[in-house]
């Protein structure tokens, strides 16, 4: 499969991964009493509402990136630090769910192939797509869990910091974005993300095998 075809396949995968990620941020914040995502038009599965040009291009060409951040107002949360952490976690969890669903499909295809010996060209293409879909979603999950502002991991880290320390961390956000972009182009994140993705993917494969073998 040519490089150009692979990049074209990445486009719908990235659109789905980014859109669902940001939609879930907004949905959880809304459920916690914050009307901001709804008022700013982010409670939608329309990709155009969520795309960030640089983050999307990085996702297509490197396997990890980001979307336009969902605006939230922690003042509406009963427990602001918990609310911000839950809202932040909603994005990576959504990517995990998408990856798990994709690997279930992948596992079903391969178990059927082992039992029947039939693996038509169309099924091979579907198998390739869902595996890549799972890998990209896990890349996005692991990348966003890195505790550097404004990534989701920094909001989760806030649960374990004092309020003053947390806001000091967030003040570096304007500079950390430049750092993230530079490190992304230099492939510095590759080892961390690759290790995390492989670890989670191995666990998902084991669970999916157990589920599918019990059903089929």
KEZASE-859664 format. One record per residue (C-alpha): residue in one letter; x, y, z. Coordinates in pm, whole numbers, padded with zeros to 5 digits, always signed. Layout:
AXYZ ...
This chain:
X+00000+00000+00000 X+00148+00333-00108 X+00228+00617+00132 X-00034+00842-00032 X-00307+00579+00010 X-00210+00531+00375 X-00235+00905+00440 X-00575+00918+00269 X-00698+00633+00488 X-00576+00828+00790 X-00804+01124+00715 X-01140+00963+00812 X-00973+00788+01106 X-00834+01115+01240 X-01164+01297+01187 X-01353+01033+01386 X-01093+01013+01664 X-01065+01388+01712 X-01436+01459+01681 X-01548+01193+01926 X-01272+01294+02169 X-01378+01659+02179 X-01749+01581+02175 X-01706+01366+02488 X-01516+01648+02663 X-01812+01877+02598 X-02071+01615+02687 X-01921+01538+03028 X-01874+01907+03110 X-02235+01967+03011 X-02354+01678+03230 X-02165+01836+03520 X-02372+02152+03481 X-02157+02362+03247 X-02352+02514+02954 X-02038+02650+02784 X-01980+02360+02538 X-02340+02383+02419 X-02332+02762+02390 X-02006+02752+02191 X-02134+02488+01951 X-01912+02202+02068 X-02185+01950+02155 X-02181+01819+01801 X-02029+01534+01600 X-01957+01771+01311 X-01575+01755+01266 X-01555+02114+01143 X-01651+02238+01490 X-01353+02065+01651 X-01058+02068+01411 X-00733+02251+01482 X-00528+02281+01158 X-00184+02208+01307 X-00303+01937+01545 X-00501+01763+01271 X-00208+01762+01027 X+00020+01623+01298 X-00235+01350+01369 X-00249+01252+01001 X+00129+01250+00945 X+00264+01145+01287 X-00021+00949+01447 X-00077+01194+01734 X-00203+01549+01760 X-00488+01752+01901 X-00813+01927+01817 X-00943+02272+01906 X-00985+02271+02287 X-01341+02266+02416 X-01415+02575+02621 X-01538+02488+02970 X-01618+02688+03283 X-01518+02499+03602 X-01716+02753+03803 X-02027+02550+03724 X-01884+02232+03880 X-01965+02143+04240 X-01606+02022+04278 X-01398+02213+04020 X-01080+02002+04036 X-01276+01676+04009 X-01494+01822+03736 X-01193+01929+03530 X-01029+01588+03575 X-01344+01399+03473 X-01399+01627+03174 X-01034+01580+03070 X-01049+01201+03108 X-01362+01181+02891 X-01156+01242+02576 X-00890+00970+02623 X-01154+00725+02747 X-01359+00788+02432 X-01055+00699+02221 X-01001+00384+02426 X-01364+00281+02365 X-01328+00337+01990 X-01003+00138+01985 X-01160-00148+02181 X-01459-00164+01946 X-01226-00167+01644 X-01017-00449+01789 X-01331-00653+01852 X-01408-00629+01482 X-01047-00711+01398 X-01051-01017+01625 X-01380-01143+01482 X-01246-01118+01127 X-00932-01313+01211 X-01102-01584+01413 X-01350-01637+01128 X-01055-01655+00890 X-00882-01917+01106 X-01197-02130+01122 X-01300-02100+00756 X-00974-02034+00576 X-01147-01763+00375 X-00992-01417+00382 X-01119-01222+00081 X-00958-00899-00036 X-01237-00682+00101 X-01207-00844+00445 X-00832-00784+00440 X-00888-00414+00371 X-01143-00389+00652 X-00902-00569+00883 X-00623-00323+00796 X-00853-00023+00846 X-00984-00128+01189 X-00634-00213+01315 X-00504+00127+01205 X-00816+00288+01353 X-00742+00126+01690 X-00375+00223+01681 X-00445+00587+01596 X-00705+00618+01870 X-00464+00470+02123 X-00191+00708+02004 X-00429+00996+02062 X-00526+00858+02404 X-00169+00812+02525 X-00050+01145+02382 X-00329+01338+02552 X-00259+01170+02887 X+00093+01319+02896 X+00078+01565+03190 X+00187+01876+02997 X-00057+02170+02966 X-00289+02193+02781 X-00306+01816+02731 X-00569+01623+02926 X-00309+01461+03149 X-00228+01798+03309 X-00592+01832+03421 X-00583+01485+03572 X-00251+01564+03741 X-00430+01863+03899 X-00616+01624+04129 X-00288+01547+04305 X-00156+01904+04325 X-00241+02191+04552 X-00455+02462+04395 X-00162+02705+04378 X+00069+02444+04222 X-00198+02349+03969 X-00249+02706+03849 X+00128+02758+03830 X+00143+02456+03601 X-00136+02591+03381 X+00044+02925+03341 X+00304+02748+03126 X+00037+02651+02872 X+00125+02922+02618 X+00487+02806+02613 X+00422+02433+02639 X+00225+02428+02313 X+00535+02547+02129 X+00736+02280+02310 X+00483+02010+02217 X+00489+02109+01848 X+00871+02105+01837 X+00896+01773+02021 X+00629+01625+01791 X+00825+01713+01477 X+01143+01578+01637 X+00963+01249+01718 X+01062+01279+02085 X+00721+01146+02190 X+00750+00838+01972 X+00909+00610+02232 X+00668+00707+02510 X+00361+00686+02291 X+00475+00369+02113 X+00541+00193+02444 X+00206+00302+02587 X+00012+00205+02276 X+00174-00139+02254 X+00105-00209+02622 X-00263-00111+02600 X-00311-00278+02262 X-00174-00609+02390 X-00422-00599+02678 X-00713-00516+02446 X-00618-00801+02211 X-00613-01051+02497 X-00953-00938+02624 X-01105-00935+02274 X-00978-01288+02207 X-01142-01410+02526 X-01472-01237+02441 X-01490-01351+02078 X-01383-01709+02150 X-01652-01733+02416 X-01920-01613+02174 X-01824-01765+01840 
